[in-house]
Amino acid sequence: MRAIFVMIKCDMGQAYKVAREAADSIEQMSELYSTSGQYDLLGKFYLDPEEDIGRFVTEKVQALPGVKDTYTLITFNAFTGGGR
């Protein structure tokens, strides 16, 4: 599995509805946070290595009612604490 992060800009007043719909309908979603600033939500999604990222974002995330814009971050490595 590989992680991607998607920043989501919602129509005015729709962030909580978008978050609920995403949680209910996107099985690849790991976490979804409300944020301040240019974007309203930040989602972490785990995709299978062969899954097309562009198709996933356009068909699953951008297709949610109330989504105005997205910005996708593709990750390479995950680093954790632990003293090393």
C-alpha positions as CSV (number, residue, x, y, z in Angstrom):
1,M,0.0,0.0,0.0
2,R,1.2,3.5,-0.6
3,A,-0.1,6.7,1.1
4,I,-1.2,9.8,-0.7
5,F,-2.5,13.0,0.9
6,V,-5.2,15.1,-0.7
7,M,-6.0,18.6,0.3
8,I,-9.7,19.4,-0.3
9,K,-11.3,22.8,-0.8
10,C,-15.0,22.7,-0.3
11,D,-17.9,24.9,-1.3
12,M,-18.8,27.4,1.5
13,G,-20.4,25.7,4.5
14,Q,-19.9,22.2,3.1
15,A,-16.8,20.9,4.8
16,Y,-18.5,18.8,7.4
17,K,-20.9,17.3,4.8
18,V,-18.0,16.5,2.5
19,A,-16.1,14.9,5.4
20,R,-19.0,12.7,6.4
21,E,-19.6,11.6,2.8
22,A,-15.9,10.8,2.3
23,A,-15.8,8.8,5.5
24,D,-18.9,6.8,4.5
25,S,-18.0,6.2,0.9
26,I,-14.2,6.0,0.4
27,E,-12.8,2.8,1.7
28,Q,-9.2,3.8,1.0
29,M,-9.4,6.7,3.4
30,S,-7.3,6.3,6.5
31,E,-7.7,9.7,8.2
32,L,-9.4,13.0,7.3
33,Y,-8.7,16.2,9.2
34,S,-10.3,19.6,9.1
35,T,-7.7,22.4,8.5
36,S,-7.4,26.1,8.4
37,G,-6.1,28.1,5.5
38,Q,-6.5,27.7,1.7
39,Y,-8.0,24.1,2.0
40,D,-10.7,22.8,4.3
41,L,-9.8,19.2,4.7
42,L,-6.7,17.0,4.5
43,G,-7.2,13.3,3.7
44,K,-4.8,10.4,4.0
45,F,-5.6,7.6,1.6
46,Y,-3.9,4.2,1.1
47,L,-3.9,2.9,-2.4
48,D,-2.8,-0.4,-3.9
49,P,0.5,0.0,-5.8
50,E,-1.3,-0.7,-9.1
51,E,-4.2,1.7,-8.4
52,D,-4.2,4.8,-10.7
53,I,-3.8,7.9,-8.4
54,G,-5.3,10.3,-10.9
55,R,-8.3,8.2,-11.5
56,F,-8.8,7.6,-7.8
57,V,-8.7,11.4,-7.0
58,T,-11.0,12.4,-9.9
59,E,-13.5,9.6,-9.5
60,K,-13.6,9.2,-5.7
61,V,-12.5,12.5,-4.1
62,Q,-13.4,15.2,-6.6
63,A,-16.7,13.5,-7.3
64,L,-17.9,14.1,-3.8
65,P,-20.8,16.6,-3.6
66,G,-19.4,19.9,-2.3
67,V,-15.8,19.5,-3.4
68,K,-14.5,22.6,-5.2
69,D,-10.8,21.8,-5.7
70,T,-8.1,19.4,-4.6
71,Y,-4.3,19.3,-4.3
72,T,-2.7,15.9,-4.3
73,L,0.6,15.0,-2.5
74,I,2.3,11.7,-3.5
75,T,4.6,10.3,-0.8
76,F,7.8,8.3,-1.1
77,N,8.9,7.1,2.4
78,A,7.4,7.2,5.8
79,F,9.7,8.0,8.8
80,T,8.8,7.4,12.4
81,G,10.3,8.2,15.8
82,G,12.0,5.6,17.9
83,G,15.4,6.9,18.7
84,R,17.3,5.9,15.5
